[in-house]
Amino acid sequence: MNLKNEQDFEKYYEENYQLQMKRYYHEIRKRIIPKAVISIIVFIIAIVVSILLINYLNMKANANQIINDFRLLILGYFTIISIIFLFSVNKIAKKELKVLKETTYRDIVAFFEDANSKKALSYHANKRIGDDAINAMGLFNLNVLKCSGSDYTYVQYDNRMLCFSDLQFYLLEKREKEFHKNGKKYIKKWSDKKFIFDGIYIGFPLNQKNTSQIYLIPNNLKYTLLQSRIMDYIKYQGDQVVLNNSEFSKKYKVYSYNEEQTKQVLSLGLIEKINKLDELYKEKKYIVFKEGTRFSICIDGIKIKDIKEDIKFPMFRNKYREYKVLKNTFEEISKLFEIYHTLDLENN
């Protein structure tokens, strides 16, 4: 199966998706206009009331200081109402554009989906992969670390179910600070998040079956204090396996209980493909060939959340700018699917 390219996406946009975007904007207008009209009516009423009161007070301009103070109060009220109005309209627009970002991300992932997919694409913006999948990966120790995440995506591609999800693994470090106020001593307590991993999880199925887990851990973790501590929170299994590839061993430490199988799986060809993957994504990668037929990779610093944040549509539709945004999003999502082809997982 060939990875879809920019020309494929441009054709899809011209023939299909630009009409879908037109419908999305039409639906947004249908939702926004009633809310905006209500906000405008309230704003106009506030203006009219303010003008009437100010005119009335101007007629009484020779009255006492209380009236002058009341006039200032009305002006302050008008200013506050104006700020509330602008904030309300902006909040409505941001909410609608946030939904459009999530919808667009889902649609572009669906563009890569198998044409005759038997299982519908599943996407949950506020959900992550389950603890069962994390425990099956056997990489980050949930007995010590807290875990959060989002943007769970499950899609059929090349007759296999691929999974993407943002994940964060972190420690809660308790902090406290002593300070004095009015001669009394106080202690302020709070917790800081210390991230061990903040990136994307990608899971693919394999054709071949492994009898034990194989872990590839970034070998540069020892160079900083925080990175050296990371090794305390990774619960990889097995003994370190020394490969006959010194350059690769500089980048990854390999752990497994089955040395013979590990050397078979990590053939020279696959090592070269992992090196190509390092060119595609230079960030730290944790790679696990699971016991059974599942492969997973965690890439630090790459997040679906960031891909969505870069989807910045204008409030009023502009076709040229729209396609430029969509093309950039397509390119970022395409890189996620490119991992599958770079590692040649369709033949493994």
Contacts in CASP RR format, 6 or more apart in sequence:
PFRMAT RR
TARGET T0000
AUTHOR 0000-0000-0000
METHOD contacts of the structure
MODEL  1
MNLKNEQDFEKYYEENYQLQMKRYYHEIRKRIIPKAVISIIVFIIAIVVS
ILLINYLNMKANANQIINDFRLLILGYFTIISIIFLFSVNKIAKKELKVL
KETTYRDIVAFFEDANSKKALSYHANKRIGDDAINAMGLFNLNVLKCSGS
DYTYVQYDNRMLCFSDLQFYLLEKREKEFHKNGKKYIKKWSDKKFIFDGI
YIGFPLNQKNTSQIYLIPNNLKYTLLQSRIMDYIKYQGDQVVLNNSEFSK
KYKVYSYNEEQTKQVLSLGLIEKINKLDELYKEKKYIVFKEGTRFSICID
GIKIKDIKEDIKFPMFRNKYREYKVLKNTFEEISKLFEIYHTLDLENN
1 157 0 8 1.000
1 158 0 8 1.000
1 346 0 8 1.000
3 334 0 8 1.000
3 337 0 8 1.000
3 338 0 8 1.000
3 341 0 8 1.000
4 111 0 8 1.000
4 112 0 8 1.000
4 334 0 8 1.000
5 334 0 8 1.000
6 327 0 8 1.000
6 330 0 8 1.000
6 331 0 8 1.000
9 111 0 8 1.000
9 326 0 8 1.000
9 327 0 8 1.000
9 330 0 8 1.000
10 323 0 8 1.000
10 327 0 8 1.000
12 111 0 8 1.000
13 323 0 8 1.000
13 326 0 8 1.000
17 107 0 8 1.000
17 326 0 8 1.000
18 319 0 8 1.000
18 322 0 8 1.000
18 323 0 8 1.000
20 107 0 8 1.000
21 317 0 8 1.000
21 322 0 8 1.000
21 326 0 8 1.000
22 317 0 8 1.000
24 100 0 8 1.000
24 103 0 8 1.000
25 317 0 8 1.000
28 96 0 8 1.000
28 100 0 8 1.000
31 96 0 8 1.000
32 92 0 8 1.000
32 93 0 8 1.000
32 96 0 8 1.000
35 92 0 8 1.000
36 89 0 8 1.000
36 92 0 8 1.000
39 85 0 8 1.000
39 88 0 8 1.000
39 89 0 8 1.000
39 92 0 8 1.000
40 85 0 8 1.000
42 85 0 8 1.000
43 81 0 8 1.000
43 82 0 8 1.000
43 85 0 8 1.000
46 77 0 8 1.000
46 78 0 8 1.000
46 81 0 8 1.000
47 78 0 8 1.000
47 81 0 8 1.000
50 74 0 8 1.000
50 75 0 8 1.000
50 77 0 8 1.000
50 78 0 8 1.000
50 81 0 8 1.000
53 74 0 8 1.000
54 71 0 8 1.000
54 74 0 8 1.000
54 75 0 8 1.000
57 67 0 8 1.000
57 70 0 8 1.000
57 71 0 8 1.000
57 74 0 8 1.000
58 71 0 8 1.000
60 67 0 8 1.000
61 67 0 8 1.000
93 315 0 8 1.000
97 313 0 8 1.000
97 315 0 8 1.000
100 311 0 8 1.000
100 313 0 8 1.000
101 308 0 8 1.000
101 309 0 8 1.000
101 311 0 8 1.000
101 313 0 8 1.000
102 123 0 8 1.000
102 125 0 8 1.000
102 308 0 8 1.000
104 311 0 8 1.000
104 313 0 8 1.000
104 326 0 8 1.000
104 329 0 8 1.000
105 123 0 8 1.000
105 151 0 8 1.000
105 304 0 8 1.000
105 307 0 8 1.000
105 308 0 8 1.000
105 311 0 8 1.000
105 329 0 8 1.000
105 333 0 8 1.000
106 121 0 8 1.000
106 123 0 8 1.000
106 153 0 8 1.000
108 326 0 8 1.000
108 329 0 8 1.000
108 330 0 8 1.000
108 333 0 8 1.000
109 121 0 8 1.000
109 123 0 8 1.000
109 153 0 8 1.000
109 155 0 8 1.000
109 333 0 8 1.000
110 121 0 8 1.000
110 155 0 8 1.000
111 330 0 8 1.000
112 155 0 8 1.000
112 157 0 8 1.000
112 333 0 8 1.000
112 334 0 8 1.000
112 337 0 8 1.000
113 121 0 8 1.000
113 155 0 8 1.000
113 156 0 8 1.000
113 157 0 8 1.000
114 156 0 8 1.000
114 157 0 8 1.000
114 158 0 8 1.000
114 159 0 8 1.000
117 155 0 8 1.000
117 156 0 8 1.000
118 156 0 8 1.000
119 154 0 8 1.000
119 156 0 8 1.000
119 161 0 8 1.000
121 153 0 8 1.000
121 154 0 8 1.000
121 155 0 8 1.000
121 156 0 8 1.000
122 152 0 8 1.000
122 153 0 8 1.000
122 154 0 8 1.000
122 155 0 8 1.000
123 151 0 8 1.000
123 152 0 8 1.000
123 153 0 8 1.000
123 154 0 8 1.000
124 151 0 8 1.000
124 152 0 8 1.000
125 150 0 8 1.000
125 151 0 8 1.000
126 150 0 8 1.000
127 150 0 8 1.000
127 152 0 8 1.000
128 147 0 8 1.000
128 148 0 8 1.000
128 149 0 8 1.000
128 150 0 8 1.000
128 151 0 8 1.000
128 152 0 8 1.000
128 165 0 8 1.000
128 166 0 8 1.000
128 167 0 8 1.000
129 152 0 8 1.000
129 163 0 8 1.000
129 165 0 8 1.000
129 167 0 8 1.000
129 201 0 8 1.000
131 142 0 8 1.000
131 147 0 8 1.000
133 163 0 8 1.000
134 140 0 8 1.000
134 142 0 8 1.000
134 147 0 8 1.000
134 167 0 8 1.000
135 142 0 8 1.000
136 290 0 8 1.000
136 294 0 8 1.000
137 201 0 8 1.000
137 288 0 8 1.000
137 290 0 8 1.000
137 296 0 8 1.000
138 213 0 8 1.000
138 235 0 8 1.000
138 236 0 8 1.000
138 237 0 8 1.000
138 288 0 8 1.000
139 215 0 8 1.000
139 234 0 8 1.000
139 235 0 8 1.000
139 236 0 8 1.000
139 286 0 8 1.000
139 288 0 8 1.000
139 296 0 8 1.000
139 298 0 8 1.000
140 147 0 8 1.000
140 169 0 8 1.000
140 196 0 8 1.000
140 197 0 8 1.000
140 233 0 8 1.000
140 234 0 8 1.000
140 235 0 8 1.000
141 233 0 8 1.000
141 234 0 8 1.000
141 235 0 8 1.000
144 171 0 8 1.000
144 232 0 8 1.000
144 233 0 8 1.000
145 169 0 8 1.000
145 170 0 8 1.000
145 171 0 8 1.000
145 196 0 8 1.000
145 233 0 8 1.000
146 169 0 8 1.000
146 170 0 8 1.000
146 171 0 8 1.000
146 172 0 8 1.000
146 193 0 8 1.000
147 167 0 8 1.000
147 168 0 8 1.000
147 169 0 8 1.000
147 170 0 8 1.000
148 167 0 8 1.000
148 168 0 8 1.000
148 170 0 8 1.000
149 165 0 8 1.000
149 166 0 8 1.000
149 167 0 8 1.000
149 168 0 8 1.000
150 165 0 8 1.000
150 166 0 8 1.000
150 304 0 8 1.000
150 305 0 8 1.000
151 164 0 8 1.000
151 165 0 8 1.000
151 166 0 8 1.000
151 303 0 8 1.000
151 304 0 8 1.000
151 305 0 8 1.000
151 308 0 8 1.000
152 163 0 8 1.000
152 164 0 8 1.000
152 165 0 8 1.000
153 163 0 8 1.000
153 164 0 8 1.000
153 165 0 8 1.000
153 304 0 8 1.000
154 161 0 8 1.000
154 162 0 8 1.000
154 163 0 8 1.000
155 161 0 8 1.000
155 162 0 8 1.000
155 164 0 8 1.000
156 162 0 8 1.000
157 337 0 8 1.000
157 340 0 8 1.000
158 340 0 8 1.000
158 346 0 8 1.000
160 204 0 8 1.000
160 205 0 8 1.000
161 205 0 8 1.000
162 202 0 8 1.000
162 203 0 8 1.000
162 204 0 8 1.000
162 337 0 8 1.000
162 340 0 8 1.000
163 201 0 8 1.000
163 202 0 8 1.000
163 203 0 8 1.000
163 204 0 8 1.000
164 200 0 8 1.000
164 201 0 8 1.000
164 202 0 8 1.000
164 203 0 8 1.000
164 304 0 8 1.000
164 336 0 8 1.000
165 200 0 8 1.000
165 201 0 8 1.000
165 304 0 8 1.000
166 199 0 8 1.000
166 200 0 8 1.000
166 201 0 8 1.000
166 303 0 8 1.000
166 304 0 8 1.000
166 305 0 8 1.000
167 197 0 8 1.000
167 198 0 8 1.000
167 199 0 8 1.000
167 200 0 8 1.000
167 201 0 8 1.000
167 298 0 8 1.000
168 195 0 8 1.000
168 197 0 8 1.000
168 198 0 8 1.000
168 199 0 8 1.000
169 195 0 8 1.000
169 196 0 8 1.000
169 197 0 8 1.000
169 198 0 8 1.000
169 233 0 8 1.000
170 193 0 8 1.000
170 194 0 8 1.000
170 195 0 8 1.000
170 196 0 8 1.000
170 198 0 8 1.000
171 193 0 8 1.000
171 194 0 8 1.000
171 196 0 8 1.000
171 233 0 8 1.000
172 191 0 8 1.000
172 192 0 8 1.000
172 193 0 8 1.000
172 194 0 8 1.000
173 191 0 8 1.000
173 192 0 8 1.000
173 193 0 8 1.000
173 194 0 8 1.000
174 189 0 8 1.000
174 190 0 8 1.000
174 191 0 8 1.000
175 189 0 8 1.000
175 190 0 8 1.000
175 191 0 8 1.000
175 192 0 8 1.000
176 187 0 8 1.000
176 188 0 8 1.000
176 189 0 8 1.000
176 190 0 8 1.000
177 187 0 8 1.000
177 188 0 8 1.000
178 185 0 8 1.000
178 186 0 8 1.000
178 187 0 8 1.000
178 188 0 8 1.000
179 185 0 8 1.000
179 186 0 8 1.000
179 187 0 8 1.000
179 188 0 8 1.000
180 186 0 8 1.000
194 226 0 8 1.000
196 229 0 8 1.000
196 230 0 8 1.000
196 233 0 8 1.000
197 230 0 8 1.000
197 286 0 8 1.000
197 298 0 8 1.000
197 300 0 8 1.000
198 300 0 8 1.000
198 301 0 8 1.000
198 303 0 8 1.000
199 298 0 8 1.000
199 299 0 8 1.000
199 300 0 8 1.000
199 301 0 8 1.000
199 302 0 8 1.000
199 303 0 8 1.000
200 298 0 8 1.000
200 299 0 8 1.000
200 301 0 8 1.000
200 302 0 8 1.000
200 303 0 8 1.000
200 304 0 8 1.000
200 336 0 8 1.000
201 296 0 8 1.000
201 297 0 8 1.000
201 298 0 8 1.000
202 296 0 8 1.000
202 297 0 8 1.000
202 298 0 8 1.000
202 299 0 8 1.000
202 336 0 8 1.000
202 339 0 8 1.000
203 294 0 8 1.000
203 295 0 8 1.000
203 296 0 8 1.000
203 297 0 8 1.000
204 294 0 8 1.000
204 295 0 8 1.000
204 296 0 8 1.000
204 340 0 8 1.000
204 345 0 8 1.000
205 293 0 8 1.000
205 294 0 8 1.000
205 295 0 8 1.000
206 289 0 8 1.000
206 292 0 8 1.000
206 293 0 8 1.000
206 294 0 8 1.000
206 295 0 8 1.000
206 345 0 8 1.000
206 348 0 8 1.000
207 293 0 8 1.000
207 347 0 8 1.000
207 348 0 8 1.000
208 265 0 8 1.000
208 293 0 8 1.000
208 348 0 8 1.000
209 292 0 8 1.000
209 293 0 8 1.000
210 261 0 8 1.000
210 265 0 8 1.000
210 289 0 8 1.000
210 290 0 8 1.000
210 291 0 8 1.000
210 292 0 8 1.000
210 293 0 8 1.000
211 258 0 8 1.000
211 261 0 8 1.000
211 291 0 8 1.000
211 292 0 8 1.000
212 237 0 8 1.000
212 238 0 8 1.000
212 256 0 8 1.000
212 257 0 8 1.000
212 258 0 8 1.000
212 261 0 8 1.000
212 291 0 8 1.000
213 236 0 8 1.000
213 237 0 8 1.000
213 238 0 8 1.000
213 256 0 8 1.000
213 257 0 8 1.000
213 288 0 8 1.000
213 289 0 8 1.000
213 290 0 8 1.000
213 291 0 8 1.000
214 254 0 8 1.000
214 255 0 8 1.000
214 256 0 8 1.000
214 258 0 8 1.000
214 261 0 8 1.000
214 262 0 8 1.000
214 265 0 8 1.000
214 266 0 8 1.000
214 288 0 8 1.000
214 289 0 8 1.000
215 236 0 8 1.000
215 237 0 8 1.000
215 238 0 8 1.000
215 254 0 8 1.000
215 255 0 8 1.000
215 256 0 8 1.000
215 286 0 8 1.000
215 287 0 8 1.000
215 288 0 8 1.000
216 252 0 8 1.000
216 253 0 8 1.000
216 254 0 8 1.000
216 274 0 8 1.000
216 285 0 8 1.000
216 286 0 8 1.000
216 287 0 8 1.000
216 288 0 8 1.000
217 231 0 8 1.000
217 234 0 8 1.000
217 236 0 8 1.000
217 252 0 8 1.000
217 253 0 8 1.000
217 254 0 8 1.000
217 255 0 8 1.000
217 286 0 8 1.000
218 251 0 8 1.000
218 252 0 8 1.000
218 253 0 8 1.000
218 284 0 8 1.000
218 285 0 8 1.000
218 286 0 8 1.000
219 249 0 8 1.000
219 250 0 8 1.000
219 251 0 8 1.000
219 252 0 8 1.000
219 253 0 8 1.000
220 227 0 8 1.000
220 251 0 8 1.000
220 284 0 8 1.000
221 227 0 8 1.000
221 228 0 8 1.000
221 230 0 8 1.000
221 231 0 8 1.000
221 284 0 8 1.000
222 228 0 8 1.000
222 231 0 8 1.000
234 286 0 8 1.000
236 255 0 8 1.000
237 255 0 8 1.000
237 256 0 8 1.000
237 257 0 8 1.000
238 255 0 8 1.000
238 256 0 8 1.000
238 257 0 8 1.000
239 255 0 8 1.000
239 256 0 8 1.000
239 257 0 8 1.000
239 259 0 8 1.000
240 253 0 8 1.000
240 254 0 8 1.000
240 255 0 8 1.000
241 254 0 8 1.000
241 255 0 8 1.000
241 256 0 8 1.000
241 259 0 8 1.000
241 262 0 8 1.000
241 263 0 8 1.000
242 249 0 8 1.000
242 254 0 8 1.000
243 249 0 8 1.000
243 254 0 8 1.000
243 263 0 8 1.000
243 266 0 8 1.000
243 271 0 8 1.000
245 268 0 8 1.000
245 271 0 8 1.000
248 271 0 8 1.000
248 274 0 8 1.000
248 275 0 8 1.000
251 278 0 8 1.000
252 274 0 8 1.000
252 287 0 8 1.000
254 262 0 8 1.000
254 266 0 8 1.000
256 262 0 8 1.000
265 289 0 8 1.000
270 343 0 8 1.000
270 344 0 8 1.000
270 348 0 8 1.000
273 342 0 8 1.000
273 343 0 8 1.000
273 344 0 8 1.000
274 287 0 8 1.000
274 343 0 8 1.000
276 342 0 8 1.000
277 285 0 8 1.000
277 339 0 8 1.000
277 342 0 8 1.000
277 343 0 8 1.000
278 285 0 8 1.000
280 335 0 8 1.000
280 338 0 8 1.000
280 339 0 8 1.000
280 342 0 8 1.000
281 299 0 8 1.000
281 302 0 8 1.000
281 335 0 8 1.000
281 339 0 8 1.000
283 299 0 8 1.000
283 300 0 8 1.000
283 301 0 8 1.000
283 302 0 8 1.000
284 299 0 8 1.000
284 300 0 8 1.000
285 297 0 8 1.000
285 298 0 8 1.000
285 299 0 8 1.000
285 300 0 8 1.000
286 297 0 8 1.000
286 298 0 8 1.000
286 300 0 8 1.000
287 295 0 8 1.000
287 296 0 8 1.000
287 297 0 8 1.000
288 295 0 8 1.000
288 296 0 8 1.000
288 297 0 8 1.000
289 295 0 8 1.000
290 296 0 8 1.000
295 343 0 8 1.000
295 345 0 8 1.000
295 348 0 8 1.000
297 339 0 8 1.000
307 329 0 8 1.000
307 332 0 8 1.000
307 333 0 8 1.000
310 325 0 8 1.000
310 328 0 8 1.000
310 329 0 8 1.000
310 332 0 8 1.000
311 325 0 8 1.000
311 329 0 8 1.000
312 325 0 8 1.000
313 321 0 8 1.000
313 322 0 8 1.000
313 325 0 8 1.000
314 321 0 8 1.000
340 346 0 8 1.000
END
